[in-house]
Amino acid sequence: MSFVRGNISVDRDFARFGAKSYAINKINTVEVREEPAKKGMAYLLLGLGALILIGSLGSLGSPDAGAGGFIFGFILLGLGVFALKRAHALYRLFLMTSSNEVQAYESKDQVEIMELRSAVEAAMMGR
């Protein structure tokens, strides 16, 4: 089995990640670690937007009040939703040898990481 995508390739002898190559027969273990998505800024924007929106609702009925706070609240809510949709977990592929552990690759695409892991494991098994 061979895996090639961009500057990454795995064949029966080597796993190549850009400028680094690892001999398949020296790899003992392959591990994928997941770092959860960082959503703190998205939640902050959503919270501020909601507070400003609720605070400006009372003044909307007043003829001399502007709609600036209301609009600003909606903008912050929109930015919060946008940031929340863009937040993705980060997946890291680690290769363990007898001498050390190396982070070989990272991606926000879980399918890509799992395909890469399967390709390295298949090469380790001699398939």
Order of alpha helices (4+ residues) and beta strands (2+ residues): beta-beta-beta-beta-beta-alpha-alpha-beta-beta-alpha
